[in-house]
């Protein structure tokens, strides 16, 4: 009877007394189990083997006394864990599950929540594990574990595989062990230990878990159907070209695409700067974009020990790729054609006129650097060209030993900027990938912001307008009015128009101090303003992200001349385009052309010393977006947050890497188990901070417009005028009432005549009363269309209503104006709204910046909206237009995605967060 119900691998649930329908075996093994262990008690309806369930025959297991109990979620956990160990190609299936016997035994025992010894003393009859050690032993069967690999003190080699038994390094001959007074101590203690977390078992667990297995196929079904729209790396050109070159790999949607991120961090935080380690983290791009970058789905694969780990940020890319990020050829895309020049004390990446068409008039303009630009645009280096360059790179000895790999050698001219051939080239497909390493938009944007804001504010620590920068101008023979000059015994620096005056510097800092953001949007930037309002201190990456895209274009509008301001706005608009969750290929192609003009305009404004490598790399970000897809799945923000989680694992400051490794594997196991608990709050089903709860489905959509109130309830008595306006708005915005609204309008046209000018006003004031009489007349006749909800909607509302200082609607927190004044976060006043006029006198849009006059109030007789109609914006003061003007800023929420696939109806949609919503137009002005 049961044979037809085996799965596609030939397995079927085993009803023996030990497996209890929790483990699956092939039929031969199942017969052996039943013969050996006996048939389980209480399994009378064979619901897992073909018999239909009757009555209350839910999923059951045998209890310790033979009774029937509801199936525990942990049985599902163990079922998936056991399935990970099944080899699909093995004959006869797994021979035994003895290693999981104690786990099944623990599940079959009655377990109550408790605190081990304390509860055991208080409740001696409860069956609990005896100690933390016993609980840990039980937990290790769910933990995937890791390997500890000893490392040479000079990083020459790993004591692994063929070197695992050696006591000295095979490269530099240094001892594997720490020595005391030249001798090995009593216990062998290695100099360094690398923790390796195998990737294969962790990927198998993603496929073995029912909740994630189907998500691992999303990349094959969720890709964009519009070739111009990119929402995921699967929509990028690099992914599509890879599929064309490797059709066999692409043909199986179960094959996994991984991304690798590495960054150094200090586990001691601000307590010490002398220790740094390097986690290597993997993300699985098979998954959909709304979970792909979440910490629960990131995998720690390596933990490279400190105290001195490889570098981070842009130099970390150099370490992984092999291309040096320093010198005249630092750009990995321009390669040997990198535009660069030597200035005093540094290399400047100046000369972007080279990217202009050969007949462009700016090429002959001497005001840039005193010369005519005759060089052609940088060449496009194909994957074949790169392989040919790497063929000429000399193989070096690894490690840091001063007599071996640590010897600094001078690169030959034929090696260009290659330091080594990356080990990734040992992968058979690596050489053909178009986008091998991503430029990190997070760090580039931060560095650009630091340089720009620091120079505008004349920050003595971050400004690029230094004395040497002025000497560079004299050396080039340009901008004579900016050269340093001597006034007696003093060296004088002329004022420039690209830095704020003292008064404007204070005005800009006070502007930053005054900004209030929506709840959860950004940190409190007022804390970063110096007490004397002269500079910004301690800006983090996300602070710079917000300043570049939201505040800098507004704050400096009236503080610098129009040419400088428009250029800054254009650069900020590009970053806003680039960071949209939905990116259009056509927008990036256009941005690529416009960025050349923007960088050339910046070269006319700032001195050559302003142009470090980060400014130049901005030029290549559109091309990388076309290849790799949206940047929010390729930048470092989610990985930086993940490093914070790793830092929290540290419990023993003397054993940093060990603490992190143990904390990670345990947390990984608990995360895996928590996927199965629907009725327990876990990190997967924990309500969002701004969750407004589950709204019941109603017959009338207006009753679904609900919210979660916050704060103390109070009562407000409405006057007749306000109540009538609120009632009409609700009735007029109920789509189910459209037939009644049209019927009433037709009656008014007949009664008052077609030429009546105030027919809409009569309709507004009389409809509620007419509708009430209409519905109650139908109700008395027992008309079937009059439901309880329709009857309630027609009734008059109470004069006294509940009022709250705040509420949550659609995952957005709104507050009243009175409460907003006292907060450091700000939200627009909604529900009973103050509307602003949008005519040309009261609203101005310039360079994608919309300003409104808040004194121009409109719709005073129509102030109410439904809660579900509320959309969040926030206002920033517009210093350039006066105290009554505000700049409107739209808000994009992290949990909302522009995904319209039919099978994903539970995903919120956001149609306006696209790169096409921002027009990047370069104003050439008088240049």
C-alpha positions, 0 to 999 in steps of 0.5 A: 500500500505504501510503495506508491507514496515514496518521494522522488528520491525513493524515500518514505517516512519510517513508522518504527518506534524510533523514527516515529514518522520523523525520518525518511528511508528507502523501503528496504531500510524501512522494513529493517527498522520496523523489524528491529524496533517495532511499529510505533504505538498509536499510528492507526490511520496511515496518513503518511502512507496513503490512508486519508485522514478522517476526523481529527487525525492531524500530524501526531507522534507517540509520547513516552507513555504510548499516547498521542501528542501533536507533532513538535516543530523540532521534529521538522528541524531534525527531519531536515538535518537528517536529510542533509546527510543523505547522499542522493547517489548512495545505494540503499540510503543512509544506514543509520541515524544513531547519532541523532538518537539522543536528540529524538529522545530529548524531543520525546521527553516532556520539556518545560521552559526553565533555568536548569538548576534553579528550576530543577531545585524549585520543580524537582519532577521536571525533566531537564538537562543536568548542566550547560555542558549537557545542553551544549553536547545536545546542541552540537548535533545541530551545529555545522561546525568549523575547522581550525587551521594553524597559520605560519606567523609570517603568513607564508603557509597553512599547516593543512593537508600535506603540511598538517603534521609539520612543526615548521613553516615549509617556506620560511622555516619558522616554528609553528608553535609559540616559543618561550626562551627559545623552547616550546612551552609545555602545551603546543600553542600555535602562533595563529589560527585560521577558522574555516567554516565549510560552505557546502554543508551550509548551502545544503541546509538552505536546500534542505530547509523547506522554508528556504529551498523554494527561495533558492530558485527565485533568481530563475523566476523573479528576474525582470521581464523588462530588459531596461529594468534591473532589480537584482544582479540576475538582471545585470549584464555580467550574469547574463553573459555568464549564462551564455558562456556556461549554458550547462551551469545556467540550465540547472536553477539549483546551482548557486551564485555567491558573492564574497565580501571582506573587510577588516574590523576591530573587535574592541571597538573604540577601546583599542586601535591595535587589533584587527581581524578579517572576516570573509562573508558570503551572500547567496544571490539565488535569493530574492532581494528583500532577504538576500542581504539580511544577516540571517542569510549571510555566511561567515566562511573564513575568520582571518586572525589578528592582530594585523589583518589585511587592509580594508576599504579600497586597498582591500579590493587591491589585496583580493584582485592583485591590482594595486590601488596606488600610484599613477595607474591606480584605477583598475578600470582605466588600467594603464591609461589612468589619467593622473599627474604628480602634485606636491606630496601626492598623486592626483587623478586629474585630466577627465577631458580625456574622456570627452569626444575628440572634437569637444571644445573643452579639450583646447581650453587652457583654463583646466591645467594650462595645456591642450588635451590631445590624449584619446579616451582610455582603452577598453581592456578585455578579459583576454587583455587582462590575462595577457597582462597577468602572464607577465606578472612574476610569481612571488613568495607568499608571506611577510618574512623579511628574507622571503615573501616580505621582501619588497620588490619593484614592479617591472614596467611590463607588470603595470600595477599588478602585484600578483595574480589573484588566486581566484583565477584558479576557478575555471570560469573566473577569467571570463567574468566581466565584473570580477570585483565591485567598487564599493559605493558606500566607501566611495560616497563617504570619501567624496562627501568628506572631501566635498564638505571638508573643502566647502567648510575649510575644515583644517583636517579634511579640506583639499584646499591646502597651501600645497594645493595653491602651489600646484596651481602656481606650478601649472601656471593657472588661476593666478588670482588664487596663488599664495603671496607674501604680505610682509612676513606673512604668507597670504592665501586668497579667498576662493569661491568654492569655500564658505565664508565664516558667516556662511559656514555657520549658516550651513552648520546651523542648517544641518543642526536644525534638520529632523528626519522621519523615525528610523531614517537617519541618525541625529546629525545635530550631534555631529556639528561642532559647538562653534558651528564651524565644522562637522565631526565624526560622520559615519558612512550613512551620515555621508550618504544622507548628506550627499543625497538629501542635505548638501544640495539644499544647504549650499544653494545660497552659499556658493555661486550658481555654477558651483552649486549646480555642479554639486547638485548634479553629482548628488543627483547621480548618487541618488540615481545610482542608489535607487532600488530599481535601476534603469539601464538607459539611465546609467548609460546617460549618467556615464556620459553626463559624469564626464562633464560633471568631473570636468566642471569640478576640475574647473572649480577645485584644484588638482589636489582635490581629485584623489582616486575616489573622485575618479572612481565615481566615473566607473560606477554607472558601468558597474551598475549595468554589469552587476545590477543595483548597488544595494546588493553589492555595497558594504552596508549590510556587511558592515552591520553584520560585522557588528553582530560578529563583534557582539559574539566576543565574550572573552577578550583573550580569545577573540576569534574563538569567541566569534567562531563559537558564537557564530555556529551556535547562533547559526543553529538557533537561526536554523531552528527558529525558521520552524516556529510559527507560533513563537516570536523569532527573528524571522517573524518578530514584528517590525518596530513600526508594524501596524498589525494584521488588518481584517478583511472587510466588505467595505474597503474604507473599514480596512483603513486602520492604524495602530494608535500610539500614546495616551488616548484623549477625547476630542469633541468635533463641531458639526462642520468638522464632523460633516466634512469628515463624514463626506470625505469617508463616503466620497472615498468609498469605491463601493458607494459610487452607484449611490454617489452617481444616483444622488448627483443625477437627482441634483442635476434634475432638481437644480438644473444643469447650469447650477454653479454650486451643485457640488457644494449642495452634493457635499452638504446633503449627501450624508443625510440622503444616504442615511435615509436611502440605506435605512429605507432599503433596510426596512424592506430587507434589501439583500444589498444592505449589509451590516457594514453598509448600515454602519457606514450610513449612520451618523458618527459620534460628536466625541472621537478618540485622539492619539499623539501618534500612530503607525500606518503601513509600517510608517510612524506618524505624529501630530505637530504638537508632538513633533516639535518635541522630537528629534525625528520629524513626520509630516502632519497627516489625517487632518492635514494642512495642504499647501498650494502648488501653483508657480507662486508657491512651489518651485522645482529646480535641479530635482529640488522642489520647494514650497511656501508653507504660508500658501495654505489651500483646501481649508475646507477639505482637510481629512484623508484616510489613514491608508492614503497617507504617504510619508515625506519630510520637510527640510528648511530652504535657506536660499528662499527664506524662513517660510520655504521648505524642501520636500523630501520623499522617503523610501522604506527598506521593507518596500520593493518594486516587485510586481510578480504574480506569485509575490502578492505579499510583498509591498510595492513601491513604484516611485523608487526608480532611477528614472525619477531623477533627471540628471541634466548637466548645466554648462552655465558660462563654462 
